């Protein structure tokens, strides 16, 4: 018998790519299928009063009420009276009221390695909202290098969105047309970040000369340059080395791209960014090697953002040696999950501020897709889940263990992302005038993770069986209660594109440091011409 979740997906016309469907324990609201739209999904109206909780922002925590109207936070103060009958009152006594999570790193419905990621902008958003994430920023992949064509493709994909989202743009080749398109992306389409892949030789990888030109263009536009930092040439050599040794299974993936290659590329990108004098954002920092390069640059005053992802913070690579291919292959991602010890070092770097925010690199493929590489690890689609699990895992592994405070938690899961991408305090805060993207987390609650309960369309989960403390009991997206009592109330098409303006705080003072550099040159030297 079909579950309500399956019926909704069928009615929405969402077709899975070779998916072995999980069996979620929670149901989706059917308003989207019935044409009722976002307003009829959940029936909560537009006024919400959250009473008695501890309201946590990145700068402070206080016991207060939160009043929401028309999707916006109207008031945050103690003892707000209910006033009218048509206000939904939520009792948050003993619980934390926090900004919804913002995931800076996802890949929904992305064409990659001969297939497409299994989660699209509906199932990915459903999973995110159930886990307390209310916005994400996805990476647009150009079509044959064309940025405009890539953006149009992703705008179409996002038509089924169920929460707010933004876009980064990948740069996969360089010419005058790409340079012009970057300017259009920033000025006309609200994209303030561009990603350069230093890996995936032969497909997405860029060379140093392209990276230099891209860094210079980003600086001129006030856009943040991002890098996937692995030495692609060396990785290709490492892959062939493993094949020559007869190592074709998932363990070959980790062995072919060791931490030293991530550290080298991170160092190189940092130094090139320093040469241009532009901020740099290093995505999915997975190793001590890369983290230490970031720490060194920050000690020297360079503006470098390091983004760990959940998998790198709490998993280790032992799973890649599992004798069962289906189990081992689901942990294949790039850069690889590292051996035990790297994860603890990354946690320490996050708690000390060396690394500043947490993403997921949510890039899901099911077991059928992973099996494409059953005889050759190079053909296993790279990617793991995390968009639904991130908020719970960070709470359990970092807050419950005393590594970070509750205000730090808000910072690394929401506020810092909003600030970096220049959308704070519209996002990343519970303040008067902020979007009403809010979660209520019960610190006494608990969770168990797995493919049979998650809302992703994948039939695997790299956190299978993981248990922990802290449970997101309510998620509010732009003033709509979309997750409550274990039920999702989401509608396809209710999401909204969020523009990210250029020249965020990372660019403050760049022109002054450029001027100081020019003044320090003591050149050109004025010399008299030698007598004939």
Secondary structure, DSSP 8 states (H G I E B T S, - for coil): ---HHHHHHHHTT---SS------SS-B-THHHHT-HHHHSS---SEEEEEEEEEE-SS-EEEEEEEEETTEEEEEES-----STT-EEEE-TTSEEEE-EEEEEE-SS-EETTEE-S--TTHHHHHHHHTTEEEEEEEE--BTTBHHHHHHHHHHHGGG--SEEEEEEEE---SHHHHHHHHHHHHHH---EEEEES-STTTTB--HHHHHHHHHHHHHHT-EEEEE---HHHHHHHHHHHHHTT--STHHHHHHS-HHHHHHHHHHHHHHHHHHT--EEE-S--SHHHHHHHHHHHHTT--EEEEEEHHHHH--GGGGG-SSHHHHHTT--SS----TTHHHHHHHHHHHTSS-EEE--B----HHHHGGGTT-GGGS---B--TTTHHHHHIIIIITTTSS-HHHHHIIIIIHHHHHTT-TTTSS--STTSB--EEEEEEEEEEE--TTT-SSS-S--TTTT-EEEEEEEEEEETTEEEEETTEE---TT---B----SS-GGGTTHHHHHHHHHHHS--S--------
